[in-house]
Amino acid sequence: MITLNQFPPAFNLPNASPFCMKLELYLRMAGLPYSNRYTLDLHRAPKGKFPWIADEETIVADSGLIIDYLKGKYGDPLDGTLNPLQRAQALVITRLFEDHLYWALLHDRWMAAPGWEKTRPAFFGSLPWPLRIIVPLIARRGVRAELQGHGMGRHTPEQIHALGVADIDALATLLGNQTYFLGEHPTSTDAVAAAFLANILMVPFETPIKSATAAHSNLSAYCQRMAQQYFPAG
Ligand SMILES: N[C@@H](CCC(=O)N[C@@H](CS)C(=O)NCC(=O)O)C(=O)O
């Protein structure tokens, strides 16, 4: 049995980490049995980040590398028949979500006041005092440094929002009137897309990127469809 190690759920999402939600969604889409282990302890995480899995004796970290491992061991029911163009599209879409849009999302949650007001209690509210006060300050300092390191954090909030909205507009065009991002069949790219879009649309605070996403009726309908299909109870 696969054990999925991830943060506890927050914001009424299966997971408020888009990478964790992506992997859980992938496991459901691929029909692989798993159990969740919710934890805040990053010390045991092989790369210091969530998600990571234990599959009997095998430990794998990083959502993308875990999916590669799962495909190798259990087969590839979602992406096995993709053609080279679709594989290239999958890579580009995944990189856009994970290596660009993610950083705008991170800014809105951790740096912008409306997001931080909700993020702090949602992520750290269960900690005992005084950790409840200290840990968010340290974590926020770490995220600020990461945003600076990536470069997104060096832009003004207006520039960050313009960059994120441009990503969302491009993604809405790519989805068009298809049922899934690569056509009429779900693929692992939809695990990425649905997890990131839900983590933008379902958070309890308003951002220009959230408004832009909601304004694209194809993206919001897609999110609802994916949630109903793979997280019907949630
Ligand atoms: N490339 C990694 C990214 C994972 C990642 O960034 N996880 C974040 C949560 S969204 C994390 O664990 N952050 C904790 C930290 O950096 O201390 C993956 O695909 O799994």
The ligand as a Gaussian input file, in Angstrom:
#p B3LYP/6-31G(d) Opt

LIG

0 1
 N        8.813000      20.007000      -6.840000
 C        8.134000      19.647000      -5.622000
 C        7.579000      20.876000      -4.955000
 C        6.928000      20.559000      -3.603000
 C        6.694000      21.800000      -2.762000
 O        7.098000      22.905000      -3.123000
 N        6.046000      21.586000      -1.612000
 C        5.809000      22.680000      -0.693000
 C        4.325000      22.809000      -0.389000
 S        3.403000      23.407000      -1.755000
 C        6.495000      22.382000       0.627000
 O        6.566000      21.258000       1.073000
 N        6.991000      23.438000       1.274000
 C        7.563000      23.334000       2.595000
 C        8.867000      24.032000       2.681000
 O        9.442000      24.400000       1.646000
 O        9.332000      24.179000       3.811000
 C        7.031000      18.628000      -5.945000
 O        6.589000      18.576000      -7.106000
 O        6.649000      17.841000      -5.062000

